[in-house]
Amino acid sequence: MSSGLLAEVTGNLGSIGYGLAAIGPGIGIGIIFGQGVQAIARQPEAYGLIRQNMILGFVFAEALALIGIALAFAFRA
């Protein structure tokens, strides 16, 4: 293995790390909204409470993605 190839791979580790870190929040957001829509369809009278909890869950999941991108820049060498 040549050292030039190794240098190219280490230069992109932050991007690879953020890509992997974004998978979890992406899946979580999909589950949150999918289950939320299903819950609203089953109990339309609880729309306000379900929507509030959906938005709260979305904020927490999105915060994980933002932490992931911040760490990708913080650990960049």
Backbone atoms as SQL, in Angstrom:
CREATE TABLE atoms (id INTEGER PRIMARY KEY, chain TEXT, resi INTEGER, resn TEXT, atom TEXT, x REAL, y REAL, z REAL);
INSERT INTO atoms VALUES
  (1, 'A', 1, 'MET', 'N', 0.853, -1.179, 0.000),
  (2, 'A', 1, 'MET', 'CA', 0.000, 0.000, 0.000),
  (3, 'A', 1, 'MET', 'C', 0.894, 1.235, 0.000),
  (4, 'A', 2, 'SER', 'N', 0.602, 2.139, -0.893),
  (5, 'A', 2, 'SER', 'CA', 1.420, 3.345, -0.975),
  (6, 'A', 2, 'SER', 'C', 0.984, 4.356, 0.074),
  (7, 'A', 3, 'SER', 'N', 1.911, 5.186, 0.514),
  (8, 'A', 3, 'SER', 'CA', 1.588, 6.169, 1.540),
  (9, 'A', 3, 'SER', 'C', 0.694, 7.277, 0.998),
  (10, 'A', 4, 'GLY', 'N', 0.717, 7.523, -0.322),
  (11, 'A', 4, 'GLY', 'CA', -0.158, 8.535, -0.914),
  (12, 'A', 4, 'GLY', 'C', -1.619, 8.171, -0.762),
  (13, 'A', 5, 'LEU', 'N', -1.939, 6.896, -0.919),
  (14, 'A', 5, 'LEU', 'CA', -3.322, 6.449, -0.767),
  (15, 'A', 5, 'LEU', 'C', -3.770, 6.589, 0.689),
  (16, 'A', 6, 'LEU', 'N', -2.904, 6.283, 1.618),
  (17, 'A', 6, 'LEU', 'CA', -3.243, 6.406, 3.028),
  (18, 'A', 6, 'LEU', 'C', -3.509, 7.867, 3.404),
  (19, 'A', 7, 'ALA', 'N', -2.734, 8.791, 2.852),
  (20, 'A', 7, 'ALA', 'CA', -2.933, 10.211, 3.136),
  (21, 'A', 7, 'ALA', 'C', -4.275, 10.688, 2.577),
  (22, 'A', 8, 'GLU', 'N', -4.694, 10.173, 1.436),
  (23, 'A', 8, 'GLU', 'CA', -5.978, 10.567, 0.865),
  (24, 'A', 8, 'GLU', 'C', -7.130, 10.080, 1.738),
  (25, 'A', 9, 'VAL', 'N', -6.997, 8.892, 2.291),
  (26, 'A', 9, 'VAL', 'CA', -8.055, 8.338, 3.126),
  (27, 'A', 9, 'VAL', 'C', -8.146, 9.112, 4.445),
  (28, 'A', 10, 'THR', 'N', -7.023, 9.425, 5.080),
  (29, 'A', 10, 'THR', 'CA', -7.076, 10.145, 6.347),
  (30, 'A', 10, 'THR', 'C', -7.575, 11.576, 6.161),
  (31, 'A', 11, 'GLY', 'N', -7.403, 12.161, 4.997),
  (32, 'A', 11, 'GLY', 'CA', -7.898, 13.499, 4.744),
  (33, 'A', 11, 'GLY', 'C', -9.408, 13.555, 4.686),
  (34, 'A', 12, 'ASN', 'N', -10.057, 12.434, 4.422),
  (35, 'A', 12, 'ASN', 'CA', -11.507, 12.408, 4.288),
  (36, 'A', 12, 'ASN', 'C', -12.207, 11.721, 5.457),
  (37, 'A', 13, 'LEU', 'N', -11.488, 11.449, 6.532),
  (38, 'A', 13, 'LEU', 'CA', -12.111, 10.745, 7.655),
  (39, 'A', 13, 'LEU', 'C', -13.211, 11.572, 8.322),
  (40, 'A', 14, 'GLY', 'N', -13.080, 12.892, 8.353),
  (41, 'A', 14, 'GLY', 'CA', -14.136, 13.725, 8.931),
  (42, 'A', 14, 'GLY', 'C', -15.421, 13.611, 8.139),
  (43, 'A', 15, 'SER', 'N', -15.318, 13.588, 6.826),
  (44, 'A', 15, 'SER', 'CA', -16.504, 13.456, 5.980),
  (45, 'A', 15, 'SER', 'C', -17.134, 12.083, 6.135),
  (46, 'A', 16, 'ILE', 'N', -16.296, 11.066, 6.209),
  (47, 'A', 16, 'ILE', 'CA', -16.814, 9.714, 6.385),
  (48, 'A', 16, 'ILE', 'C', -17.482, 9.589, 7.751),
  (49, 'A', 17, 'GLY', 'N', -16.856, 10.164, 8.773),
  (50, 'A', 17, 'GLY', 'CA', -17.432, 10.111, 10.119),
  (51, 'A', 17, 'GLY', 'C', -18.765, 10.813, 10.193),
  (52, 'A', 18, 'TYR', 'N', -18.877, 11.979, 9.550),
  (53, 'A', 18, 'TYR', 'CA', -20.159, 12.683, 9.588),
  (54, 'A', 18, 'TYR', 'C', -21.217, 11.913, 8.803),
  (55, 'A', 19, 'GLY', 'N', -20.820, 11.323, 7.703),
  (56, 'A', 19, 'GLY', 'CA', -21.772, 10.512, 6.937),
  (57, 'A', 19, 'GLY', 'C', -22.325, 9.368, 7.770),
  (58, 'A', 20, 'LEU', 'N', -21.458, 8.720, 8.514),
  (59, 'A', 20, 'LEU', 'CA', -21.910, 7.637, 9.388),
  (60, 'A', 20, 'LEU', 'C', -22.720, 8.174, 10.562),
  (61, 'A', 21, 'ALA', 'N', -22.350, 9.340, 11.076),
  (62, 'A', 21, 'ALA', 'CA', -23.080, 9.923, 12.200),
  (63, 'A', 21, 'ALA', 'C', -24.470, 10.405, 11.791),
  (64, 'A', 22, 'ALA', 'N', -24.671, 10.703, 10.527),
  (65, 'A', 22, 'ALA', 'CA', -25.971, 11.197, 10.068),
  (66, 'A', 22, 'ALA', 'C', -26.971, 10.073, 9.816),
  (67, 'A', 23, 'ILE', 'N', -26.497, 8.834, 9.781),
  (68, 'A', 23, 'ILE', 'CA', -27.403, 7.716, 9.528),
  (69, 'A', 23, 'ILE', 'C', -28.398, 7.547, 10.675),
  (70, 'A', 24, 'GLY', 'N', -27.911, 7.589, 11.912),
  (71, 'A', 24, 'GLY', 'CA', -28.783, 7.392, 13.074),
  (72, 'A', 24, 'GLY', 'C', -29.892, 8.419, 13.180),
  (73, 'A', 25, 'PRO', 'N', -29.562, 9.721, 13.147),
  (74, 'A', 25, 'PRO', 'CA', -30.635, 10.714, 13.206),
  (75, 'A', 25, 'PRO', 'C', -31.589, 10.623, 12.011),
  (76, 'A', 26, 'GLY', 'N', -31.080, 10.273, 10.848),
  (77, 'A', 26, 'GLY', 'CA', -31.955, 10.135, 9.679),
  (78, 'A', 26, 'GLY', 'C', -32.985, 9.035, 9.872),
  (79, 'A', 27, 'ILE', 'N', -32.530, 7.911, 10.371),
  (80, 'A', 27, 'ILE', 'CA', -33.449, 6.801, 10.649),
  (81, 'A', 27, 'ILE', 'C', -34.415, 7.194, 11.767),
  (82, 'A', 28, 'GLY', 'N', -33.893, 7.849, 12.805),
  (83, 'A', 28, 'GLY', 'CA', -34.738, 8.262, 13.927),
  (84, 'A', 28, 'GLY', 'C', -35.831, 9.227, 13.513),
  (85, 'A', 29, 'ILE', 'N', -35.495, 10.181, 12.668),
  (86, 'A', 29, 'ILE', 'CA', -36.494, 11.154, 12.208),
  (87, 'A', 29, 'ILE', 'C', -37.567, 10.462, 11.376),
  (88, 'A', 30, 'GLY', 'N', -37.153, 9.527, 10.548),
  (89, 'A', 30, 'GLY', 'CA', -38.136, 8.768, 9.767),
  (90, 'A', 30, 'GLY', 'C', -39.087, 7.982, 10.649),
  (91, 'A', 31, 'ILE', 'N', -38.561, 7.363, 11.674),
  (92, 'A', 31, 'ILE', 'CA', -39.408, 6.601, 12.599),
  (93, 'A', 31, 'ILE', 'C', -40.334, 7.537, 13.371),
  (94, 'A', 32, 'ILE', 'N', -39.813, 8.665, 13.831),
  (95, 'A', 32, 'ILE', 'CA', -40.624, 9.618, 14.602),
  (96, 'A', 32, 'ILE', 'C', -41.831, 10.077, 13.793),
  (97, 'A', 33, 'PHE', 'N', -41.592, 10.534, 12.574),
  (98, 'A', 33, 'PHE', 'CA', -42.707, 11.066, 11.787),
  (99, 'A', 33, 'PHE', 'C', -43.613, 9.965, 11.261),
  (100, 'A', 34, 'GLY', 'N', -43.057, 8.806, 10.937),
  (101, 'A', 34, 'GLY', 'CA', -43.902, 7.691, 10.494),
  (102, 'A', 34, 'GLY', 'C', -44.857, 7.240, 11.586),
  (103, 'A', 35, 'GLN', 'N', -44.326, 7.057, 12.777),
  (104, 'A', 35, 'GLN', 'CA', -45.174, 6.638, 13.889),
  (105, 'A', 35, 'GLN', 'C', -46.119, 7.754, 14.320),
  (106, 'A', 36, 'GLY', 'N', -45.670, 8.998, 14.199),
  (107, 'A', 36, 'GLY', 'CA', -46.544, 10.122, 14.555),
  (108, 'A', 36, 'GLY', 'C', -47.753, 10.227, 13.645),
  (109, 'A', 37, 'VAL', 'N', -47.534, 10.078, 12.359),
  (110, 'A', 37, 'VAL', 'CA', -48.653, 10.119, 11.407),
  (111, 'A', 37, 'VAL', 'C', -49.596, 8.953, 11.661),
  (112, 'A', 38, 'GLN', 'N', -49.034, 7.805, 11.965),
  (113, 'A', 38, 'GLN', 'CA', -49.863, 6.640, 12.266),
  (114, 'A', 38, 'GLN', 'C', -50.689, 6.879, 13.540),
  (115, 'A', 39, 'ALA', 'N', -50.079, 7.487, 14.547),
  (116, 'A', 39, 'ALA', 'CA', -50.796, 7.771, 15.792),
  (117, 'A', 39, 'ALA', 'C', -51.904, 8.797, 15.569),
  (118, 'A', 40, 'ILE', 'N', -51.644, 9.804, 14.745),
  (119, 'A', 40, 'ILE', 'CA', -52.668, 10.812, 14.451),
  (120, 'A', 40, 'ILE', 'C', -53.818, 10.184, 13.678),
  (121, 'A', 41, 'ALA', 'N', -53.498, 9.257, 12.783),
  (122, 'A', 41, 'ALA', 'CA', -54.560, 8.594, 12.031),
  (123, 'A', 41, 'ALA', 'C', -55.431, 7.734, 12.946),
  (124, 'A', 42, 'ARG', 'N', -54.834, 7.168, 13.973),
  (125, 'A', 42, 'ARG', 'CA', -55.608, 6.335, 14.896),
  (126, 'A', 42, 'ARG', 'C', -56.400, 7.159, 15.910),
  (127, 'A', 43, 'GLN', 'N', -55.827, 8.287, 16.356),
  (128, 'A', 43, 'GLN', 'CA', -56.492, 9.132, 17.353),
  (129, 'A', 43, 'GLN', 'C', -56.408, 10.591, 16.935),
  (130, 'A', 44, 'PRO', 'N', -57.265, 11.019, 16.013),
  (131, 'A', 44, 'PRO', 'CA', -57.188, 12.405, 15.533),
  (132, 'A', 44, 'PRO', 'C', -57.454, 13.444, 16.618),
  (133, 'A', 45, 'GLU', 'N', -58.182, 13.084, 17.674),
  (134, 'A', 45, 'GLU', 'CA', -58.472, 14.058, 18.726),
  (135, 'A', 45, 'GLU', 'C', -57.237, 14.390, 19.563),
  (136, 'A', 46, 'ALA', 'N', -56.198, 13.565, 19.487),
  (137, 'A', 46, 'ALA', 'CA', -54.964, 13.819, 20.242),
  (138, 'A', 46, 'ALA', 'C', -53.902, 14.459, 19.353),
  (139, 'A', 47, 'TYR', 'N', -54.336, 15.129, 18.292),
  (140, 'A', 47, 'TYR', 'CA', -53.398, 15.709, 17.316),
  (141, 'A', 47, 'TYR', 'C', -52.395, 16.659, 17.955),
  (142, 'A', 48, 'GLY', 'N', -52.865, 17.550, 18.815),
  (143, 'A', 48, 'GLY', 'CA', -51.977, 18.549, 19.419),
  (144, 'A', 48, 'GLY', 'C', -50.861, 17.935, 20.242),
  (145, 'A', 49, 'LEU', 'N', -51.204, 16.972, 21.089),
  (146, 'A', 49, 'LEU', 'CA', -50.207, 16.318, 21.938),
  (147, 'A', 49, 'LEU', 'C', -49.233, 15.486, 21.113),
  (148, 'A', 50, 'ILE', 'N', -49.757, 14.759, 20.143),
  (149, 'A', 50, 'ILE', 'CA', -48.896, 13.918, 19.303),
  (150, 'A', 50, 'ILE', 'C', -47.951, 14.789, 18.484),
  (151, 'A', 51, 'ARG', 'N', -48.467, 15.878, 17.931),
  (152, 'A', 51, 'ARG', 'CA', -47.630, 16.781, 17.129),
  (153, 'A', 51, 'ARG', 'C', -46.537, 17.410, 17.983),
  (154, 'A', 52, 'GLN', 'N', -46.881, 17.800, 19.196),
  (155, 'A', 52, 'GLN', 'CA', -45.908, 18.389, 20.111),
  (156, 'A', 52, 'GLN', 'C', -44.785, 17.387, 20.410),
  (157, 'A', 53, 'ASN', 'N', -45.139, 16.145, 20.672),
  (158, 'A', 53, 'ASN', 'CA', -44.134, 15.126, 20.959),
  (159, 'A', 53, 'ASN', 'C', -43.308, 14.787, 19.722),
  (160, 'A', 54, 'MET', 'N', -43.932, 14.831, 18.559),
  (161, 'A', 54, 'MET', 'CA', -43.183, 14.592, 17.318),
  (162, 'A', 54, 'MET', 'C', -42.120, 15.668, 17.118),
  (163, 'A', 55, 'ILE', 'N', -42.497, 16.915, 17.320),
  (164, 'A', 55, 'ILE', 'CA', -41.545, 18.014, 17.124),
  (165, 'A', 55, 'ILE', 'C', -40.426, 17.945, 18.145),
  (166, 'A', 56, 'LEU', 'N', -40.754, 17.610, 19.384),
  (167, 'A', 56, 'LEU', 'CA', -39.729, 17.467, 20.421),
  (168, 'A', 56, 'LEU', 'C', -38.751, 16.348, 20.077),
  (169, 'A', 57, 'GLY', 'N', -39.261, 15.224, 19.622),
  (170, 'A', 57, 'GLY', 'CA', -38.397, 14.116, 19.207),
  (171, 'A', 57, 'GLY', 'C', -37.541, 14.484, 18.007),
  (172, 'A', 58, 'PHE', 'N', -38.118, 15.233, 17.072),
  (173, 'A', 58, 'PHE', 'CA', -37.358, 15.687, 15.904),
  (174, 'A', 58, 'PHE', 'C', -36.204, 16.591, 16.320),
  (175, 'A', 59, 'VAL', 'N', -36.459, 17.482, 17.267),
  (176, 'A', 59, 'VAL', 'CA', -35.413, 18.412, 17.732),
  (177, 'A', 59, 'VAL', 'C', -34.262, 17.643, 18.365),
  (178, 'A', 60, 'PHE', 'N', -34.568, 16.658, 19.195),
  (179, 'A', 60, 'PHE', 'CA', -33.508, 15.876, 19.827),
  (180, 'A', 60, 'PHE', 'C', -32.719, 15.068, 18.792),
  (181, 'A', 61, 'ALA', 'N', -33.403, 14.476, 17.827),
  (182, 'A', 61, 'ALA', 'CA', -32.706, 13.697, 16.798),
  (183, 'A', 61, 'ALA', 'C', -31.856, 14.609, 15.921),
  (184, 'A', 62, 'GLU', 'N', -32.358, 15.768, 15.594),
  (185, 'A', 62, 'GLU', 'CA', -31.606, 16.704, 14.760),
  (186, 'A', 62, 'GLU', 'C', -30.406, 17.258, 15.517),
  (187, 'A', 63, 'ALA', 'N', -30.524, 17.398, 16.824),
  (188, 'A', 63, 'ALA', 'CA', -29.388, 17.853, 17.629),
  (189, 'A', 63, 'ALA', 'C', -28.234, 16.870, 17.532),
  (190, 'A', 64, 'LEU', 'N', -28.533, 15.580, 17.442),
  (191, 'A', 64, 'LEU', 'CA', -27.474, 14.582, 17.275),
  (192, 'A', 64, 'LEU', 'C', -26.746, 14.779, 15.949),
  (193, 'A', 65, 'ALA', 'N', -27.477, 15.105, 14.901),
  (194, 'A', 65, 'ALA', 'CA', -26.848, 15.346, 13.607),
  (195, 'A', 65, 'ALA', 'C', -25.975, 16.596, 13.658),
  (196, 'A', 66, 'LEU', 'N', -26.433, 17.625, 14.336),
  (197, 'A', 66, 'LEU', 'CA', -25.637, 18.847, 14.454),
  (198, 'A', 66, 'LEU', 'C', -24.379, 18.627, 15.291),
  (199, 'A', 67, 'ILE', 'N', -24.498, 17.812, 16.327),
  (200, 'A', 67, 'ILE', 'CA', -23.310, 17.468, 17.119),
  (201, 'A', 67, 'ILE', 'C', -22.328, 16.690, 16.261),
  (202, 'A', 68, 'GLY', 'N', -22.852, 15.803, 15.424),
  (203, 'A', 68, 'GLY', 'CA', -21.983, 15.030, 14.531),
  (204, 'A', 68, 'GLY', 'C', -21.215, 15.907, 13.570),
  (205, 'A', 69, 'ILE', 'N', -21.858, 16.900, 12.982),
  (206, 'A', 69, 'ILE', 'CA', -21.139, 17.774, 12.037),
  (207, 'A', 69, 'ILE', 'C', -20.166, 18.681, 12.786),
  (208, 'A', 70, 'ALA', 'N', -20.513, 19.099, 14.003),
  (209, 'A', 70, 'ALA', 'CA', -19.585, 19.923, 14.781),
  (210, 'A', 70, 'ALA', 'C', -18.341, 19.126, 15.157),
  (211, 'A', 71, 'LEU', 'N', -18.526, 17.867, 15.512),
  (212, 'A', 71, 'LEU', 'CA', -17.373, 17.041, 15.859),
  (213, 'A', 71, 'LEU', 'C', -16.526, 16.723, 14.639),
  (214, 'A', 72, 'ALA', 'N', -17.152, 16.614, 13.483),
  (215, 'A', 72, 'ALA', 'CA', -16.373, 16.364, 12.273),
  (216, 'A', 72, 'ALA', 'C', -15.421, 17.534, 12.003),
  (217, 'A', 73, 'PHE', 'N', -15.862, 18.761, 12.285),
  (218, 'A', 73, 'PHE', 'CA', -14.984, 19.918, 12.112),
  (219, 'A', 73, 'PHE', 'C', -14.005, 20.075, 13.262),
  (220, 'A', 74, 'ALA', 'N', -14.428, 19.686, 14.474),
  (221, 'A', 74, 'ALA', 'CA', -13.576, 19.855, 15.646),
  (222, 'A', 74, 'ALA', 'C', -12.376, 18.913, 15.614),
  (223, 'A', 75, 'PHE', 'N', -12.577, 17.697, 15.137),
  (224, 'A', 75, 'PHE', 'CA', -11.497, 16.715, 15.109),
  (225, 'A', 75, 'PHE', 'C', -10.733, 16.709, 13.806),
  (226, 'A', 76, 'ARG', 'N', -10.995, 17.681, 12.974),
  (227, 'A', 76, 'ARG', 'CA', -10.299, 17.778, 11.699),
  (228, 'A', 76, 'ARG', 'C', -8.853, 18.205, 11.948),
  (229, 'A', 77, 'ALA', 'N', -7.943, 17.471, 11.385),
  (230, 'A', 77, 'ALA', 'CA', -6.524, 17.748, 11.639),
  (231, 'A', 77, 'ALA', 'C', -5.921, 18.648, 10.589);
